[in-house]
């Protein structure tokens, strides 16, 4: 029997900031004294984006420095480590958001050995496993730990699949990989199942590998290793990957199939204009991250997409570029970003992983997954004029079943008549925001629209294969049907993407200080078609962005920028008062123009997340590209149809 002895200091992440502060001051509380525990604690709260400049043991200074309780952040730098805490306890859906492994690594290096929560997001929990950080949903452990009882490791891993349990027993994925991944085989294609399969199950079967602790089946919840077609990293993750690999294996490394690896410098290219990074004096630290990223690229001769020639902006955001340049139907793609799911719009499996996972994949070519169950999302009816894929996904996020976590770790397979009406760019909005839905990935079966996209965007004459669909009778965990003909333009209230409400149902219209159109979700070609539709209408009527609104439009990739130049959009955007920005993640990661500098500022944004602090101290409302542009004109949150009606009434400002 192997046990771990945890000290009795437990940190309850309570809804009451005074409860949190009492613990930091030395109080040891029982569960009943902690009050209501915070739900939906995001990785932005565990480690704010600015902590991405640190990748080693220094991360132990920062856990929970972005955690919001009672409208404030009660946990400061070094507070957790100095407090001697060994266990953290929280509510539902712990670890929402980004795939950044900085979050569980910061907890682990601060002394946290175990996180107890009612439920966990997939990427966070897998990252924690990979680092040897235990996670549990068993609240009965709390009193036992406080009484000094040692806990058997087998008890902590009993509910996990065999592969996850083995990784935790070894103390993390890299140690496990060295000892257990020497014998790898490929199962026969028909070994997985003789029954009806979903498209995702078929793709997994074609990429499955067998190791000592994983089988060749496709039973949901079982552990498996797969061999992806593409692996990619963003610059914030490269230094941590390199640090881990060189510490474990020395140098030089033997990378597996380096030609199928891509690296992107997309998160930091506007950091020189980031309010948060400038105020905190973090620019030199970001520059160090970039240097380490480029050093790894050069040392191993890897293919990288970097900054533009003048150093302002990048070639593009990683996941849209993967769709524009690399992804093909039936392939499997992994990247160090939770929005890797973007490429599921082309009929491939694409999902995000953390740094340890990618480090292991770089040397073995394999990636760990827990075989996911699938949700079938049937989008019926027809979208009304002015309603887009972003409105659909904000509606889904507000669904009580999704908010309760029914999609966590699952595949969202989008089907139905509305999918046939959507372009690949619009489908990508759905699959991209599967990350916000809590899913493993999102996918749309490839069809003639996919063929068109590949031909027009990449000059590829792709031939659909007869297996690229879900079989009739395939098994789904749940069917969710949406009558899209009833949907209206949506917004998500500040704090969480799941706070969706139709614009017309807002009792009050918040005044807007910042309108931001861009990011992977809102920076595609058809997103810019939507910005242009609204702003060209406004310019034709002598209107422009409201005097109190700063309007930013940022391309997702250089292909999108070149498309807008060719279409003649830039003249209209500039006349409408927009500041045009070269490609970058930018404001979406608190890394450039479009973020707030004060808590009283209101932003309406086409990005995918509005967790506390993600885009500055102000409040962020999420919306579709059309609603962002319309709100910029109105000076307050408004749908395009409402702005048009006000213009007809003569109630909009001129010039």
N, C-alpha and C positions, 0 to 999 in steps of 0.2 A: 504494500500500500504506500503510495506517495501522497503526502499531504503538503499543504502550504499553510504557514502560520502568518496570519494577517494581524497587524496591530489593530486595536479597537477603534481607531479614529475613522469615522465615517462622515463623509460630506454629503448632506442632503441638499440637493438643488431645489430649493423651495420657491414657491410663488411669492413668498414674503421676504423682502430683502433683509429685514431685521433678524429673521431666523438664520439667514446665511451669515450675516455679520457676527452673530453670537457664536457661531461655530468657529469662525476665523479667529475670534478672540479667545478661544480655548474651551468653549462649552461642548460637552458630548451629549447629544440628544438621542432620544428614542424615536422610532418611526412615528409614533402618534404625536410627538411634540413638533415634528417637522411641518405639519400642516399639508396643504395641497402641494404636490410636486409639479414642477414645470414639465409640460408636454412639449414635443416638437422642438427640442433643443438642437439647433443646427450646428454644423461644423464651423460656420461663420462665428458662432458664439463661443465654441470651444477654443478655437484659434482664429481670430480675425485675419483677413487677407494679408494684412501688413506683416504678420508673423511668418509668411511664406519666405521671407529673406533669411530665415534660420532653418538649418536642416540637421543639426547634430544635438548633442546633449543639452545645449543651451535652451532647447525647446521646453525643458522642464520649468522654466521661469514663467511660462505663459498660459497654462491651461485655464479656461473659463474666463479669460480677461474680457471677452465680449459678451458673456452671459448676462442677460437682461432679466431682472426681477423687480417688479413694482416700478417699472419705468426707468430704472437705473442699473448701472453695472457695479455690483458690490464687491467683486473679486479682483484684486489688483495683481500686479506682477509679483511673483515669488510667494504669493499668499498660500497656495496649495502646498508647495514644497516645504515652506516654513511651518505650516500647520501640521505636518506629519501625517497627512491623510493617506490611507491605503485603499479605501473603497469610496466610490461615488454612487449615489442613488438618485434616480430621476424617474419621470413618468413615461408616457407613450412616445413612440417613434423617435427614439434617441439617435442623434447623428444624422439628421436630415441634411440634404444639400450636397455640397461639393465632395469629390472623391479625395480631397487632400488628406494624406496620411499624417500630415503635421498634427492633426487633432489627437488621434489615439497615441501617437508618439510623444506628444507633449504631456499627456496624462501619465504614460508609462515612465517617462524620465523624471516626472515630478514625484514618483513614488506610488502612484495608483496601480494596484495589481488587479483589481476587479471592479467592473461597472455593473450595477444592477439596475435594470429598468423594466418597465412593463412590456416594451417591445423595442426592437432596434431596426434601423435602416440597413439594407443589405451591404452597401459598400463599406459603411463604417464598421459593421461587425466583422466583415471579412478582413479589413485592414487590421482590426484589433487582434484577430486570430493570428495573422501573419507576423505580428510583433510580439506574440506571447502574452497579450493582455486579455485576461479572462473576462467574459461577459455572461450574465445570467438573468433570467426572468424570475428567479426564485427568491421572493422577499423573505422567506423563512430563514435565509442565511444571515440576515442582519443581526438578529438577537444572538445567534450562536457566535458570530464573529465578535460581537461586543462583550460576550462572556469569555472570550479568549480560546474558544474551541478551534483546533486545527481543522481545516476542511480538506477532505480527500479530493484530489484532482479528478478522479474518476467520477465523482459526484458532479463536478462542474462541467464535464464533457459528456455526461450520459445522454443528454438530449440532442447532441450534435451528430452530424453524419460522421462516418468512420474516418473520412479524410480530414475534416476539421479537427476531430479529436486527436488524430495522430499528429497534426501540425502543432497543436497546443501542448501535447505531451513532450514534443521535441523543443519547445521554447520558441517556436516561430518558423516561418516558411523557409528561410534561407538555410537554417540548420537541418530542417526536414529534407530540403532538396538535396543537400550534400549526401545525406545518408540513405534516402529512400527513393530517389528518382534516377537511379543508375540503370535500371531495367525498365525500358519503355517499349510497348508494342502497340500496334494498331489493330483494333478488332475488325472482323469482317463486316462489310457494310450492312448485312442483314441481321447482325447479332443483336441489335438494340430492341427490335420489336417486329412482330409479324402483323400487328394490327394497324388501324388507321392512325396516322401521325399528323401533328401540326407541322407547318413549314419550319418553325424553329427546331422542333425535334429532328427533322430531316437534316437540317444544316449541322446541328450538333453531332449527329451520327456520322456525318462526313468529315468531322474534324476531331473526333474522339481519340484519345490516347489512353492506354491502360498502364497503371503503375501498381505498386504493391498494395496500396490502400484504396484504389478506385477500380470499379468494375467497368463493364462495357454497356451497362443498361442505361435507360433514359427515365428511370423512375424519379418523379419530382421529389426534391429534397435530398437526393443522393449526391455525394461528392464526385467530381470528375475533373480530369485534366483534358484540355483541348489544345490543338495546335492552330493558332490563328493565321490568317493570310497576311495581316498587317499589324504591326505594333508601332505606336507613336507616343512621344513624350513632349510635354511643354516645358519651357525653361525653368519653371518653379520646381519641377520634380527631378530634373536631371541631376543637380548636385547631390540630392539625397540618395538617388539610385547609385550614382558613382561612388559616393561615400560608403554605402552599404556593401557594394560589390567588391571594392578594393580592400575593405576591411576583412571581408570574409574569404576572398579568393586570391588576394594579391593582384599584382599587375605584371605584364599586360593580361587583360581578360581575353578569353576566347568567346566571342559573341556568336550566337546561333543565327545563321542566315542574315547577316547585316544588311543585305540588299532589301529586305522587307521591313526595315525599320526607318521611320521618319521622325525628325525632330523639328519643333516649331518654336519660334520666338514671337509669341503673340500676346502675352499678358503684360509685358513691361514696356512696350514701345511708346507709350504716352505717359509713363510714370513721372516724367519731368514736369507734367502739368497736373499731377495728382495732389489735391489739397491734403489728403491724409498722409501721404508719404513725405510731402514737403514739410508739413508741420512737425512731423515726428523725426525729421532728420534722417530718413531712411534711404535717400537716393544712393549714397555710397554702398549701402548694403545690397540694394537691388542691382547695382552695377556689378557687385561681386558675384551675385547669383548668375548674372548673364555671362560673366567671364568664365565661371565654372562650367556652365552649359556649353559655351563655345569650345572650351578646352577639351571636353569629352567628345564633341563632334569631330574636332581635329585629330585627337589622339587615335580614334578608331575609324576615321574616314567615312563618317556617316553622312547620309543625304539630309540636308537641313533646309528649311524655309525660314529666312531671317528678315532683317529690317530692309526697308527700301533704301535706295542709293543715298538719299539725303539724310538718312537716319531717323526720319519722322514717319512713324507707322511701319507696319510689317506687310509681308506678302499676303497674310491673311490669318484668320482664326483657324485653329487646327481642324476642328471637326467639319466645318463647311468645306474646307479645302480637301479633306479626305473624300467628301462626296463629289466635289467638282473634278478631282484629279485621279482618284485611286479606286474607290469602292465599286464593287460589282455585285449584282444579285447572286445570292448563294454563298458569298464569302463571309468570313468572320474577322472582325476588327476590334482591337482593344487599344485603349489610350488612357493616359493619366488625366482624364477629365470626365466628370460624370455625364457631360453632354455629348460624349462619344456616340450616344444613341441616335444622334442626328442622322447617321447614314442608314439607319433602319428604313428610311423612306425609299431606299433603292432595293429593298428585299434582301438585306443581309443582316446578320446578327452583329451588333456593335454595342459595346458596353465599356464602362469606365472601371479602372482599377487604381489601386494606390501604388506607392513607390516600391514597397517590398515585392508586391506582385509583379510589377514591371521589371524590377531588378532580376527576379527569378526567371521571368520570361526572356530577358535578354540573353541569358546564358544557357537556358534549356530549350527555348522555343515553345514552351508550354505555359498555359495559364489555367489557374484553378477556377472552377465554377461550382456552384451548387445548382444542380439541374432545376430549372424553374418550371413551375406550373404556368399556364397561360390563361389570361382573361380574353374573351372575345368581345370587342367593342364594336357594336353594329351602329353605324351612323346612318340613320334612315332619313327620308324626306329630301328636302333641298334647302340649301342655305339661302336666306333672304339677302337682297342687295345690302351691302355694307357689313355683312357678317362674314368673318374669316375663320381660318383654322385656329388662330389665337383665341378667339371667342369660344370656340368649341372646347379647347383644352382648359380654359379658365372655368367653363361650366362644369367640366368633368372634375376638376380639382375641388370644386365646391360641393360635389356630390357627397352626401353623408357617408356612403360606403367607402369612398376613397379617403375622406378625412379620417375615418376610423382605422384606416390602414389596410383595407382589403387588397390593395394593389402592391403592397410591399414585397419586393423580391420577385414579382411575377412579370411575365411577358405581357405587354399590351399589344394584341393583334388587332389592328384597325381594319374594319371591313365595312361593307354596306354601300348603298347608292351614292352617298356623299363622297366617299373615297374616290369613286370613278370620276367625280366632278372636279377633284382637286389636282392641281399640278404637283410635281415632285417637290418644289420649294414649299408649298403649303403642307404637304404631307410631312416634310421635314420638321415643321413647327410642332406637329403632333408627336413625332418620335423623339425629337429633341427634349421636349418637356415631359417625356416619360420619367426623366430624372426627378422632376417635381412631384409626379404622381406616385413616386416611391418604387417604381418598377425596376426590374433587371434590365429590360430594354423594351423598345417599341419596334414594331415591324409592320410593313405593308407588303403584301404579295406583289411581286413585279408583274407589270402588264404592259400594254402598248404605250402608256404614258411614260413608263420607265425606259422603254426602248427609244422613245422620242427624246427624252432628256439626255440619254447617253449619246445619241447621234448628234443632237444640236449643240450640246455643251462640250463634248469630248471627241466627236468625230468617230465614234465607235458604232459599228453595225452589230449590235448585240442580238443574239438569238436566244429567246426564252427556251428553257428546257422543260420537259413535260413533268418533272417532279417538283417544280417551283410553285407549290400551292399547298394549302392544308387540305387533307383528305376529308371527305364527308364522313362524319362519325368520329372525328378526332376528339380527344378529351380536353375539356376546358374546366378550369376551377369555377368559373362564373361567366354568365352572359350579361353584359350591360348594354342596354339599348337606349339610344338617344334620338328623339325626334328633332332633327336639326331645323326643321321648318318653324319650330317654336322659339328658336334662339334669337337673342338680340345682342347688340354690342355689349361687351362685358368689361368690367374692371375688377381688379383684386385690391382690396383695402390693404393699407400698410401692415407689415408684420409677417405675412405668410401668403404664398401664392394661392392657397386654398380659401382665402377670404373673398371669394368672387361674388359679384352682384351685378345685375344688369344696370347699365348707366342710367337708364330712365327711372330706376327705382331708388336712386340716391336722393334722400330727402333734402340734403344740402349739397351744393357744388363747391368743393374746395378750390380756392384760387391756386393757380399753378405758378411756380417760380422757375422751374426747369422742365423742359420737354426733351426727352432723349430718344432718338430713333437709331438703333444699331444693335450690336452684339451678334452672336451666332443665331439667335432666335429671330431678331428683328433687323438683320443686316443683309438679307438675301435679295436677289434681283426683284422678285415679286413684292417684297416688302417695300423696295424703293419705287416700284410702280404705284403702290398704295400711297406713299408719301407724296409722290408727284401728282396723283389724281386729286388729292385734297389741296395741296399748295398751289397747283396751277389754277384750280377753280378760284382760290382766294386771290391770287395775283391778278387774274383776269377781272376781278371786281375791285381792284385797288386796295386789297387787304394784304396784311402781312402779319407775322407773329406779334402778339400783343406786346405793348411796350414793357410790361412787367415780366415777360417770359424770355428766358435764354433758351433758344432752340438749337440743338445739336443733332446732326445727322452723320453717322459714322458707318462707312462701308464694312461689310464683313470680310471681303477678300478683294484683291486687286481685279479679279474677274468681274466682280459686281461693280467696282469703280469704273472699269473700262466700258461696261455695258451702259452705265448712266451717262458717261461722256458721249458715247455713240448715239444714245437716244436724245441727247440735248437737254437732259434734266438739270444740269448744274446751274444754268442761267436762272431757271425758275426757283430753285432752292435758295440761291443767293438773294434774289429779289424778295423772297418771302422772309428774309432775315435769318436764315439758318447758317450756322457755322459748320462748314464741311470738314470732316476729319478722315484721315487715312485709316486703313484697316487696323484694328486692334480690339482686344477684349474691353479695354478702356474702362468706362464707367461701371460696367457690370461687375468688375472686381475691385472697385474703389481705386482704379488705376488711371484716371485721366479725366478730361472735361466731361461734364454731365453729372458729377457727384455734388452733393450738398456740402456746405461748409458750416451750416448752422442747424440747430435742432428744429427751428421753426420753419425751415424751407420745405416746400412741397414739390415733389418730382412726379411727373407721369412718364412712364418708361415702357419701351417695347422689349425689355429684357425678360428673363425668365424667373428671376428670384427677387423678392423684396424682404428678405430676412432682416432683422434689426442690425443696423450698422453696416450692411453690405455695401451700400453706396453712399456712405457718409452718415452724419448724425440726423439728417432730416427724414421725413416720411416719404416712402416710395409707393406709388400706385402703379400697378401693372395694367397694360392695355395693348390693344392691337396697334399696328402701325398707323392705320387710318384714324383711330381715336387719339393717338399721341399727336398727330399733326393737327387734327381738328381742335384739340384742347389748347395747343399752342396759339392758334388763331383766336380762340374765344377768351383765353386768359384764365379759364377755369375748366374743370373736367366736363367734356361734352362729346357726344357722338357726332360724326360728320353730318348725319341727317338733321340733327338739332341745330348745328351751325348754319346749315343751308336754310333752314326755316327762319332763323333769326335774321339772316341776311335779307330774306324776302320781306321781313317785317321792318327792316331798317334799323335793327337794334345792335348791330356789330360796329365796332370802331373802324375807321378808315385809315389807310396808309400806315 
